[in-house]
């Protein structure tokens, strides 16, 4: 009769194989829809999460308003990452799970010009006003920063003067792209959406007295098929280690 000796090494190897098999069996695809503003921060965090967890993260990108409309129209993603007020509205409407909101990042509004153009002074509200009046054309987004800019121009008393030269692209279209293509001279959008765009010169944030901060937040979809995996991703996105990546993208941790 042949006797097989079970060594400690064999036991460890067997357990390791079982562990890998279990991880593969439990691996999930987490579908996320997120605002363009968080792309440079979400992407590397999600990649690290994939390596550590074995889950797969797929992301659809868009503008906050377009994403809100998709979710409100019953498009289903496991996680939604847009401006906080949109998350709150979707929770109220029952599209996202009550109590699932987690704040991800804070973003201010930045200013940029097409490369090669003179760089106007934007150090004060008065200088920003003068820069807008002097520009041949001005672009701002159709997202949270765009709504704010429209109101700011009214506060500065220049809304009527600049109305015919302002451009507001469709939700999800980057203001930096318009500048780079020569379709606008001066542009305003979330800092993270301007900071790394080629073909433009980023001038800096709006002055503190006229700055507007948007909180981007995450919510779990009420119809998510992988809620446990999605909640694990939320934890990774709001973990302290994510703060450095968020800062590098031009945003701040919440």
N, C-alpha and C positions, 0 to 999 in steps of 0.2 A: 504494500500500500504506500502511495506517495503522499508525503506530508508537506504542505505548503506553510512556510514560516511567514507570519505577518510582521514585518519590521516597522519601526516607527517612521522610517522614511517612506515606506509604502503607504502608510496611513495618511501622512501629510500630503502625499501626492494625490491620493484618492479624494481627500477632502478638498484639495485645491480644484480638481476636475469638477467635483460636484458644485463648488462655489461658482466656477466660471459658467457651468451649465445653468445654474439658478439665475445668475446675473443676466445671461442671454435670454432666458425665458421671461424674466421680469422687465427687460428693456422695453421702453415705450417711446413712441414718437410724440413729442410735445409740440403742438402747433401754436405759434405765437403771431399775433398781428401787432405791430408797433409803429410809432411815429418815427419819421425820418430823423428827427432831432436826437434820438437816442441810439442811432445806428453804431456810432464809433465806440460807444461804451457797452451796449448790449452784446455786440458780436463777440468780442474777446471773452467776456464773462460766460456767455453761453458755450463757447468752445471749450473752456476749462471745465465747465459743468459736464459736458458730454464725456470728456476723458475720465473724469472722476466717477461718474454715475453709470455710464454705459447707455444712458438714454440718448435719443436723437432729438435735436431741436431744429425745427424748420420755422423760418420767420418770413412773413409777408410785410412789406414796408409800405407806408403811405402817409398822407397828411392826417392830422388829428380829426378834422371835420369829415373827411372821406371815410376814415375808419369807423368813426361813430355811426355814420349812416349805414355802413355795412353790417355792423353788429345789431343796430336797431332794426335792420331788415332781415334778421334771422340768420346771417352768416355765422357759423360756429367755429371758434378757435378756442384752444384750451386757456390761453392767457391773452389779455388785452393790455397794452401799455401805451397810454395816451395821457394828455393833460388831465390833471386831477378832477376838474369839474365834470369832464366827460365820463370818467369812471364812476363818479357819484351818481350821475344821471342814469347810467346803465344799471347800477345796483338798484336804484329806486324803481326802474322799469322791470326789474326781475331778470335782466339778461345776465348779470354777474351775481356771484354769491354774496349774500349779505355778510359783512364783516371781513371780506377777503382783500379789501384794499390795502396795499402796501406802497408807501412812497419810495420812489426810486432815485430821483435826482431833481435838482433845482437848476433852472436855466434862465439867464438874462438875455436881453435883446442886444445884438451886435450890429455894427455898421461896416459896410465895405464899399469899395469902388472898383470899377474895372481896371485891371492892370494897365499902367501907362497914363492914366488920368491923374491930374493934380489931387493931392490928398488934403481934403478940407479939415479944418479944425473942428473937433467934436467935443471939446473939453467942457463945454457948458451948454445949458439949454438954449441960450441965445445963439451960440455958434452952430448948434445942430439946426436950429431954425434957419439961419443964414445959408447953411450948406444945402438944405432942402430947396430953398428959394433959388439958389444959384445953379442947381443941377439941371441938366437938360431933360432928364427923365428919372423918375424915382420908382423903385419896386419894393413891395413888401408882401409878405405871404398871406395866404387865405386862412392860416391857422391862428393860434392864440396871439402870437406877436403881431400879426396883421390887424386883428381886431383892435389891439391896443394902439397901434400906430395911427389908425384912422381917428381914434378918439384923441390921441396926442396932438395931431395936426389941428384938430378943432380947438384944443386948449391953447395951442400956440398962436391961434388966430390966422392960420394959413391954409385951412382946408379948401376954401374956394379958390385961392390963388394957385394951388398946385393940383387941383382936381384933374385937369386935362392932361397932365404929364405923369400921373401916377399909374402904375401897372400892378395888377394883382393876379398872379398866375393861378391856375387851377390847384386845388388841394393836392399836395404831394410833389408839385413842381418846385424845384429849388431856386430861390432868388439868386444864389451864386451862379447858377447856370445861365440865367438871363444876363447877368453882368458879364460873364465870360464871353457870351455870344454877341455882345454889343447891343443887346436889346434894352438895356437900362444903364444909367451912369452911376447912380447911387442906390444902395440896397440895404434893407433892414430885415433881419430874421434872427432866429435863435443863434446864439454864439456858436454852438456846436455844429450848426449847419453852414456856417461861413468859414470857420477856422481853417479848414484843410482843403478848401476848394482851389483848384488850379485856375489861373487866369484872372484872379481878382486879388486885391490888396485889402486885407482885413485891417480896419482902422482902430477897432477897440469897442468896448461896451458903451451903451448910452450912459451919460452922466448920472450919478446917483439920484439926483433930484427928479429925474424923469425916467428912471429905470423901471422896468416891470419884470417881475420874476414869475415864471411858470413852474409849478410843481408837476412833474411827470410821475404817474402812479400806475400800479399794476392791479389787475383784478382777475379773479378766476371765473371762467364762464360757467354758468349754471348747468350747461349741457356737456361739460367736458367729460370725455370718456376715460381720461387718465388723471383724475384729480390729485392722487397722491404724488405722482411724478411731477405734476405741474406745481404743486405746493413746494416740493423740494427745489424746483427751479426758482421759485419766488425767494426762498431762503437764501439761495446762492446770490441772487441779484441784489439783495439788501444786506448781505453780510458785510462786516467792517472791511474785509479785504477788497471788496469791490470799490471802495471809496477812491483809491488811487487811480484806478482805470477811469472812473467817472470824471475825476479832475482833469486827467490828460485829454479828455474829449472836449473840454471847454465848459463842462457843467460842474456842479457841486453836489456832494451827497446831501440828502434831505436833512 
